[in-house]
């Protein structure tokens, strides 16, 4: 008998931001494969007796290969188990979701995708600012600041990223943002563009740092923090500097 896989989005880390459907799937699961950022109090919703398997990936740390994670999903589901793949934020946002669903499709295993609160939305809410603003921020764009090697991606649309009327959220960009900011300013973006660094969003040690594009680049160039973070810049962040 073939089991079933639920891709459950855990949100940014605060267990109170889990959806009701996410909590129900965690309570019914036989095995949970979880990311690092989806651990802690969120796992308290898993029923007693379920197997917990950590498969998280973090920059600079030894991490399981993606094909190994996909293989674990397939192997557990083929034994007839109810499997939860617990992903941080929203599972469809820079979470390598498609690689795992492709493996399940190839094995003929059914699955569902349960959306969640993105860390971008949570960061904006924590800072008390919107992601859009009438007349000055009509567009929101999410971009990764790191390619598979950890460097700044070479195929970014710089004209779009330097749009002064767009809210831009950079995922996984702490290491490369100084380089990214220099390119943005070379493309014409103002050095005093409001910028927000949101670290450990949704966790007790959450920290928000309000700077400008130029000063954020300098701040990150000398920073040593290993906390997961997002960087938001554009007209939306004006409130973050007020």
C-alpha positions as a Markdown table, in Angstrom:
| # | Residue | x | y | z |
|---|---|---|---|---|
| 1 | Unk | 0.0 | 0.0 | 0.0 |
| 2 | Unk | 1.4 | 3.4 | -1.0 |
| 3 | Unk | 1.3 | 6.2 | 1.5 |
| 4 | Unk | 0.8 | 9.9 | 1.0 |
| 5 | Unk | 3.0 | 13.0 | 1.5 |
| 6 | Unk | 1.8 | 16.4 | 2.8 |
| 7 | Unk | 4.1 | 19.3 | 2.2 |
| 8 | Unk | 3.4 | 21.4 | 5.2 |
| 9 | Unk | 4.5 | 25.0 | 5.3 |
| 10 | Unk | 5.5 | 26.0 | 8.8 |
| 11 | Unk | 5.7 | 29.7 | 8.4 |
| 12 | Unk | 8.6 | 31.7 | 9.7 |
| 13 | Unk | 9.0 | 29.9 | 13.0 |
| 14 | Unk | 6.3 | 31.1 | 15.3 |
| 15 | Unk | 4.0 | 28.1 | 16.0 |
| 16 | Unk | 1.0 | 30.5 | 16.3 |
| 17 | Unk | 1.4 | 31.3 | 12.6 |
| 18 | Unk | 0.7 | 27.6 | 11.6 |
| 19 | Unk | -2.5 | 27.1 | 9.7 |
| 20 | Unk | -5.2 | 24.8 | 11.1 |
| 21 | Unk | -4.6 | 22.4 | 8.2 |
| 22 | Unk | -0.8 | 22.3 | 9.0 |
| 23 | Unk | -1.5 | 21.4 | 12.6 |
| 24 | Unk | -3.9 | 18.7 | 11.6 |
| 25 | Unk | -1.4 | 17.1 | 9.2 |
| 26 | Unk | 1.4 | 17.2 | 11.9 |
| 27 | Unk | -1.0 | 15.5 | 14.4 |
| 28 | Unk | -1.8 | 12.7 | 12.0 |
| 29 | Unk | 1.7 | 12.1 | 10.6 |
| 30 | Unk | 3.6 | 8.8 | 11.0 |
| 31 | Unk | 6.9 | 10.4 | 10.0 |
| 32 | Unk | 8.0 | 14.1 | 9.7 |
| 33 | Unk | 11.0 | 15.2 | 7.7 |
| 34 | Unk | 11.7 | 18.7 | 8.9 |
| 35 | Unk | 13.9 | 21.7 | 8.1 |
| 36 | Unk | 16.1 | 23.3 | 10.7 |
| 37 | Unk | 13.9 | 26.4 | 10.8 |
| 38 | Unk | 10.8 | 24.3 | 11.3 |
| 39 | Unk | 12.0 | 22.6 | 14.4 |
| 40 | Unk | 11.6 | 23.6 | 18.1 |
| 41 | Unk | 8.1 | 24.3 | 19.3 |
| 42 | Unk | 6.5 | 23.6 | 16.0 |
| 43 | Unk | 7.3 | 19.9 | 16.4 |
| 44 | Unk | 5.2 | 19.9 | 19.6 |
| 45 | Unk | 2.2 | 19.5 | 17.3 |
| 46 | Unk | 3.5 | 16.1 | 16.1 |
| 47 | Unk | 1.8 | 13.2 | 17.7 |
| 48 | Unk | 3.6 | 11.0 | 20.2 |
| 49 | Unk | 5.3 | 8.0 | 18.5 |
| 50 | Unk | 5.8 | 9.6 | 15.1 |
| 51 | Unk | 9.4 | 9.5 | 13.7 |
| 52 | Unk | 11.2 | 12.8 | 13.4 |
| 53 | Unk | 13.9 | 13.2 | 10.8 |
| 54 | Unk | 15.9 | 16.4 | 10.4 |
| 55 | Unk | 16.8 | 17.1 | 6.8 |
| 56 | Unk | 17.5 | 20.9 | 7.0 |
| 57 | Unk | 20.0 | 22.7 | 4.9 |
| 58 | Unk | 21.9 | 25.7 | 6.3 |
| 59 | Unk | 24.6 | 27.7 | 4.6 |
| 60 | Unk | 28.1 | 26.8 | 5.8 |
| 61 | Unk | 27.0 | 23.6 | 7.5 |
| 62 | Unk | 27.0 | 20.0 | 6.5 |
| 63 | Unk | 23.6 | 19.3 | 5.0 |
| 64 | Unk | 21.9 | 16.3 | 3.5 |
| 65 | Unk | 21.9 | 16.1 | -0.3 |
| 66 | Unk | 18.7 | 17.0 | -2.0 |
| 67 | Unk | 18.5 | 13.6 | -3.8 |
| 68 | Unk | 18.8 | 11.9 | -0.4 |
| 69 | Unk | 15.9 | 14.0 | 1.0 |
| 70 | Unk | 13.7 | 13.1 | -2.0 |
| 71 | Unk | 14.7 | 9.4 | -1.6 |
| 72 | Unk | 13.6 | 9.4 | 2.0 |
| 73 | Unk | 10.2 | 10.8 | 1.1 |
| 74 | Unk | 9.7 | 8.1 | -1.5 |
| 75 | Unk | 11.0 | 5.3 | 0.7 |
| 76 | Unk | 8.8 | 6.2 | 3.6 |
| 77 | Unk | 5.7 | 6.7 | 1.5 |
| 78 | Unk | 6.1 | 3.4 | -0.3 |
| 79 | Unk | 5.7 | 1.6 | 3.1 |
| 80 | Unk | 2.2 | 3.1 | 3.4 |
| 81 | Unk | 3.0 | 5.8 | 5.9 |
| 82 | Unk | 1.5 | 9.3 | 6.2 |
| 83 | Unk | 4.5 | 11.5 | 5.6 |
| 84 | Unk | 4.8 | 15.2 | 6.4 |
| 85 | Unk | 7.6 | 17.2 | 4.7 |
| 86 | Unk | 7.8 | 20.2 | 7.0 |
| 87 | Unk | 9.3 | 23.3 | 5.3 |
| 88 | Unk | 9.9 | 26.7 | 6.7 |
| 89 | Unk | 8.1 | 29.8 | 5.5 |
| 90 | Unk | 5.9 | 28.8 | 2.5 |
| 91 | Unk | 7.1 | 25.6 | 0.9 |
| 92 | Unk | 6.9 | 27.0 | -2.6 |
| 93 | Unk | 9.2 | 29.9 | -1.9 |
| 94 | Unk | 12.9 | 29.0 | -2.5 |
| 95 | Unk | 12.4 | 25.6 | -0.8 |
| 96 | Unk | 13.3 | 23.3 | -3.7 |
| 97 | Unk | 9.8 | 22.0 | -3.6 |
| 98 | Unk | 9.6 | 20.9 | -7.2 |
| 99 | Unk | 12.6 | 18.6 | -6.9 |
| 100 | Unk | 10.8 | 16.7 | -4.2 |
| 101 | Unk | 7.4 | 16.6 | -6.0 |
| 102 | Unk | 9.1 | 15.4 | -9.2 |
| 103 | Unk | 10.5 | 12.4 | -7.2 |
| 104 | Unk | 7.1 | 11.6 | -5.9 |
| 105 | Unk | 5.5 | 11.9 | -9.3 |
| 106 | Unk | 8.1 | 9.5 | -10.7 |
| 107 | Unk | 7.3 | 7.0 | -8.0 |
| 108 | Unk | 3.5 | 7.3 | -8.4 |
| 109 | Unk | 3.0 | 8.7 | -4.9 |
| 110 | Unk | 0.3 | 11.2 | -4.1 |
| 111 | Unk | 0.9 | 14.4 | -2.3 |
| 112 | Unk | -0.6 | 17.8 | -1.3 |
| 113 | Unk | 0.9 | 21.2 | -0.7 |
| 114 | Unk | -0.3 | 23.2 | 2.2 |
| 115 | Unk | 0.7 | 26.9 | 1.9 |
| 116 | Unk | 1.9 | 29.0 | 4.8 |
| 117 | Unk | 3.0 | 32.5 | 5.9 |
| 118 | Unk | 6.1 | 33.6 | 4.1 |
| 119 | Unk | 9.0 | 35.0 | 6.0 |
| 120 | Unk | 8.7 | 38.1 | 3.8 |
| 121 | Unk | 5.2 | 38.8 | 5.0 |
| 122 | Unk | 6.1 | 38.0 | 8.6 |
| 123 | Unk | 9.1 | 40.4 | 8.4 |
| 124 | Unk | 7.1 | 43.2 | 7.1 |
| 125 | Unk | 4.4 | 42.6 | 9.8 |
| 126 | Unk | 7.0 | 42.5 | 12.5 |
| 127 | Unk | 8.4 | 45.9 | 11.3 |
| 128 | Unk | 5.0 | 47.4 | 11.1 |
| 129 | Unk | 5.2 | 48.2 | 7.4 |
| 130 | Unk | 3.3 | 47.0 | 4.3 |
| 131 | Unk | 4.7 | 45.1 | 1.3 |
| 132 | Unk | 2.9 | 47.4 | -1.0 |
| 133 | Unk | 1.9 | 51.1 | -0.9 |
| 134 | Unk | -0.5 | 52.9 | -3.2 |
| 135 | Unk | 1.3 | 55.1 | -5.7 |
| 136 | Unk | 4.9 | 54.4 | -4.5 |
| 137 | Unk | 5.2 | 50.6 | -4.2 |
| 138 | Unk | 2.9 | 48.9 | -6.7 |
| 139 | Unk | 5.0 | 45.8 | -7.2 |
| 140 | Unk | 6.6 | 43.2 | -4.9 |
| 141 | Unk | 9.5 | 41.0 | -6.0 |
| 142 | Unk | 11.2 | 38.2 | -4.2 |
| 143 | Unk | 14.7 | 37.2 | -5.3 |
| 144 | Unk | 17.4 | 34.9 | -4.0 |
| 145 | Unk | 20.8 | 36.5 | -3.2 |
| 146 | Unk | 22.7 | 33.2 | -3.5 |
| 147 | Unk | 23.1 | 30.6 | -6.3 |
| 148 | Unk | 24.0 | 27.0 | -5.8 |
| 149 | Unk | 27.6 | 27.9 | -5.1 |
| 150 | Unk | 26.6 | 30.5 | -2.5 |
| 151 | Unk | 27.6 | 33.4 | -4.7 |
| 152 | Unk | 25.5 | 36.2 | -6.1 |
| 153 | Unk | 23.5 | 34.8 | -9.1 |
| 154 | Unk | 24.9 | 36.0 | -12.4 |
| 155 | Unk | 21.6 | 36.2 | -14.2 |
| 156 | Unk | 19.7 | 38.7 | -12.1 |
| 157 | Unk | 17.5 | 41.3 | -13.8 |
| 158 | Unk | 19.3 | 44.4 | -12.4 |
| 159 | Unk | 16.9 | 46.9 | -14.0 |
| 160 | Unk | 14.0 | 45.3 | -12.2 |
| 161 | Unk | 15.8 | 45.0 | -8.9 |
| 162 | Unk | 16.8 | 48.7 | -9.1 |
| 163 | Unk | 13.2 | 49.8 | -9.7 |
| 164 | Unk | 12.6 | 52.6 | -7.1 |
| 165 | Unk | 8.8 | 51.8 | -7.1 |
| 166 | Unk | 9.2 | 48.2 | -6.3 |
| 167 | Unk | 9.4 | 46.4 | -2.9 |
| 168 | Unk | 12.2 | 43.9 | -3.1 |
| 169 | Unk | 12.7 | 41.1 | -0.7 |
| 170 | Unk | 16.1 | 39.3 | -0.8 |
| 171 | Unk | 16.2 | 35.7 | 0.5 |
| 172 | Unk | 19.6 | 34.2 | 1.5 |
| 173 | Unk | 21.4 | 37.4 | 0.7 |
| 174 | Unk | 23.4 | 38.3 | 3.8 |
| 175 | Unk | 26.8 | 37.2 | 2.4 |
| 176 | Unk | 26.3 | 38.8 | -1.0 |
| 177 | Unk | 24.3 | 41.9 | -0.3 |
| 178 | Unk | 27.3 | 44.3 | -0.1 |
| 179 | Unk | 28.1 | 43.2 | -3.7 |
| 180 | Unk | 24.4 | 43.4 | -4.7 |
| 181 | Unk | 24.0 | 46.9 | -3.2 |
| 182 | Unk | 27.0 | 48.2 | -5.1 |
| 183 | Unk | 25.5 | 47.0 | -8.3 |
| 184 | Unk | 22.1 | 48.4 | -7.5 |
| 185 | Unk | 23.6 | 51.8 | -6.9 |
| 186 | Unk | 25.5 | 51.6 | -10.1 |
| 187 | Unk | 22.2 | 50.9 | -11.8 |
| 188 | Unk | 20.9 | 54.2 | -10.4 |
| 189 | Unk | 19.2 | 53.2 | -7.1 |
| 190 | Unk | 19.6 | 55.9 | -4.5 |
| 191 | Unk | 22.1 | 55.2 | -1.7 |
| 192 | Unk | 19.6 | 56.4 | 0.9 |
| 193 | Unk | 16.9 | 53.9 | -0.2 |
| 194 | Unk | 15.3 | 52.5 | 3.0 |
| 195 | Unk | 16.5 | 49.0 | 3.8 |
| 196 | Unk | 15.5 | 46.5 | 6.5 |
| 197 | Unk | 17.4 | 43.5 | 7.8 |
| 198 | Unk | 15.1 | 41.0 | 9.5 |
| 199 | Unk | 16.9 | 38.2 | 11.3 |
| 200 | Unk | 15.4 | 35.1 | 12.9 |
| 201 | Unk | 11.9 | 36.3 | 12.0 |
| 202 | Unk | 9.2 | 34.6 | 14.1 |
| 203 | Unk | 11.7 | 33.3 | 16.7 |
| 204 | Unk | 12.3 | 34.7 | 20.2 |
| 205 | Unk | 15.7 | 36.2 | 19.2 |
| 206 | Unk | 14.1 | 38.0 | 16.2 |
| 207 | Unk | 16.1 | 41.2 | 15.4 |
| 208 | Unk | 15.2 | 44.1 | 13.0 |
| 209 | Unk | 17.9 | 46.4 | 11.8 |
| 210 | Unk | 16.8 | 49.6 | 10.0 |
| 211 | Unk | 19.4 | 51.2 | 7.7 |
| 212 | Unk | 19.8 | 52.5 | 4.1 |
| 213 | Unk | 21.0 | 50.6 | 1.0 |
| 214 | Unk | 24.5 | 52.0 | 1.4 |
| 215 | Unk | 24.8 | 51.6 | 5.2 |
| 216 | Unk | 23.2 | 48.1 | 5.1 |
| 217 | Unk | 25.9 | 47.0 | 2.7 |
| 218 | Unk | 28.6 | 48.3 | 5.1 |
| 219 | Unk | 26.8 | 46.7 | 8.1 |
| 220 | Unk | 26.6 | 43.3 | 6.5 |
| 221 | Unk | 30.2 | 43.4 | 5.1 |
| 222 | Unk | 31.4 | 43.4 | 8.7 |
| 223 | Unk | 28.7 | 41.3 | 10.3 |
| 224 | Unk | 29.3 | 37.8 | 11.7 |
| 225 | Unk | 25.8 | 36.8 | 12.6 |
| 226 | Unk | 24.7 | 33.3 | 11.4 |
| 227 | Unk | 21.0 | 33.9 | 12.0 |
| 228 | Unk | 18.7 | 33.3 | 9.0 |
| 229 | Unk | 17.7 | 36.6 | 7.5 |
| 230 | Unk | 15.8 | 38.6 | 4.9 |
| 231 | Unk | 16.7 | 41.9 | 3.5 |
| 232 | Unk | 13.9 | 44.3 | 2.3 |
| 233 | Unk | 14.5 | 47.5 | 0.4 |
| 234 | Unk | 12.5 | 50.0 | -1.5 |
| 235 | Unk | 9.8 | 52.6 | -0.7 |
| 236 | Unk | 8.0 | 50.1 | 1.7 |
| 237 | Unk | 10.8 | 50.4 | 4.2 |
| 238 | Unk | 10.4 | 54.1 | 4.7 |
| 239 | Unk | 8.3 | 53.4 | 7.8 |
| 240 | Unk | 11.2 | 51.3 | 9.1 |
| 241 | Unk | 13.4 | 54.3 | 9.2 |
| 242 | Unk | 10.9 | 56.7 | 10.7 |
